[in-house]
Amino acid sequence: MKLHAVLEALGQTDIHLIDQFMKGRFEHARSVLDAGAGRGRNLRLFAGMRRVAVDPDAERLGDLPSDVERHVGRVQDFDWAPEFDVVISCAVLHFAASEAEFEAMLRACWSAVAPGGVLFVRTAAVGGDFTVGDGVVPWCLAEADFAAWTERLGAEWVEPLRTSVVAGGRSMATWVLRKPGGAIFAP
Ligand SMILES: C[S@@+](CC[C@H](N)C(=O)[O-])C[C@H]1O[C@@H](n2cnc3c(N)ncnc32)[C@H](O)[C@@H]1O
């Protein structure tokens, strides 16, 4: 495949999500929920399976391909059945204004994961220095917080937490969890 075709296929997909594809994590997936999809860049590589997007910003969801099911609202405003093989929360949880809101968002995402399915999260980690939105300080988690939430959810680690730090800028963690039971996910 020519380089331009590879780039065309990948689009603006988050590089850390691409990493999960390269590790074969989504080989058996048939459905995906993007919780805070924005313009849906991370749904691109899931073409061909059931794709659902939720976001309070209706205008952003308007850019999505026609086969994508759309729900306008916050992820925590819906009652999700545990029916998605993959749930994505990419650069969304750090918009929480409080721990209660963070928990509501995280638990809503987790409730949508099918047994054996995967929750892929990118969110701010302690150690960075940046703002999100209009000067909003991000809701940041320390390594111990990620571990505590993983245990509270009853989740399994798919791989160790990875955090990338931009010097003088953001610190973002990639947190990949599996829901026990089922056999969707290829370890
Ligand atoms: C930085 S953008 C990331 C969009 C997309 N995930 C991506 O990686 O390109 C954050 C998105 O989260 C959405 N958002 C904020 N709070 C949310 C919530 N509680 N539930 C769902 N989406 C939310 C915003 O409207 C925005 O589209």
Ligand as a Chemical Component Dictionary entry (heavy atoms), coordinates in Angstrom:
data_LIG
# 
_chem_comp.id                   LIG 
_chem_comp.type                 NON-POLYMER 
_chem_comp.pdbx_formal_charge   0 
_chem_comp.three_letter_code    LIG 
# 
loop_
_chem_comp_atom.comp_id 
_chem_comp_atom.atom_id 
_chem_comp_atom.alt_atom_id 
_chem_comp_atom.type_symbol 
_chem_comp_atom.charge 
_chem_comp_atom.model_Cartn_x 
_chem_comp_atom.model_Cartn_y 
_chem_comp_atom.model_Cartn_z 
_chem_comp_atom.pdbx_ordinal 
LIG C1  C1  C 0  -11.385 17.263 23.066 1  
LIG S1  S1  S 1  -12.882 16.720 22.350 2  
LIG C2  C2  C 0  -12.423 15.029 21.918 3  
LIG C3  C3  C 0  -13.306 14.493 20.826 4  
LIG C4  C4  C 0  -12.924 13.077 20.353 5  
LIG N1  N1  N 0  -13.048 12.118 21.428 6  
LIG C5  C5  C 0  -11.531 13.065 19.789 7  
LIG O1  O1  O 0  -10.649 12.395 20.341 8  
LIG O2  O2  O -1 -11.330 13.724 18.754 9  
LIG C6  C6  C 0  -13.925 16.444 23.758 10 
LIG C7  C7  C 0  -15.357 16.083 23.400 11 
LIG O3  O3  O 0  -16.023 15.611 24.574 12 
LIG C8  C8  C 0  -17.350 16.073 24.539 13 
LIG N2  N2  N 0  -17.865 15.973 25.910 14 
LIG C9  C9  C 0  -17.612 16.777 26.965 15 
LIG N3  N3  N 0  -18.260 16.321 28.053 16 
LIG C10 C10 C 0  -18.911 15.180 27.693 17 
LIG C11 C11 C 0  -19.757 14.254 28.370 18 
LIG N4  N4  N 0  -20.054 14.398 29.668 19 
LIG N5  N5  N 0  -20.247 13.200 27.684 20 
LIG C12 C12 C 0  -19.944 13.053 26.371 21 
LIG N6  N6  N 0  -19.152 13.901 25.667 22 
LIG C13 C13 C 0  -18.656 14.956 26.324 23 
LIG C14 C14 C 0  -17.223 17.465 23.961 24 
LIG O4  O4  O 0  -18.438 17.958 23.450 25 
LIG C15 C15 C 0  -16.171 17.246 22.874 26 
LIG O5  O5  O 0  -16.752 16.916 21.619 27 
# 
loop_
_chem_comp_bond.comp_id 
_chem_comp_bond.atom_id_1 
_chem_comp_bond.atom_id_2 
_chem_comp_bond.value_order 
_chem_comp_bond.pdbx_ordinal 
LIG C1  S1  SING 1  
LIG S1  C2  SING 2  
LIG S1  C6  SING 3  
LIG C2  C3  SING 4  
LIG C3  C4  SING 5  
LIG C4  N1  SING 6  
LIG C4  C5  SING 7  
LIG C5  O1  DOUB 8  
LIG C5  O2  SING 9  
LIG C6  C7  SING 10 
LIG C7  O3  SING 11 
LIG C7  C15 SING 12 
LIG O3  C8  SING 13 
LIG C8  N2  SING 14 
LIG C8  C14 SING 15 
LIG N2  C9  SING 16 
LIG N2  C13 SING 17 
LIG C9  N3  DOUB 18 
LIG N3  C10 SING 19 
LIG C10 C11 SING 20 
LIG C10 C13 DOUB 21 
LIG C11 N4  SING 22 
LIG C11 N5  DOUB 23 
LIG N5  C12 SING 24 
LIG C12 N6  DOUB 25 
LIG N6  C13 SING 26 
LIG C14 O4  SING 27 
LIG C14 C15 SING 28 
LIG C15 O5  SING 29 
# 
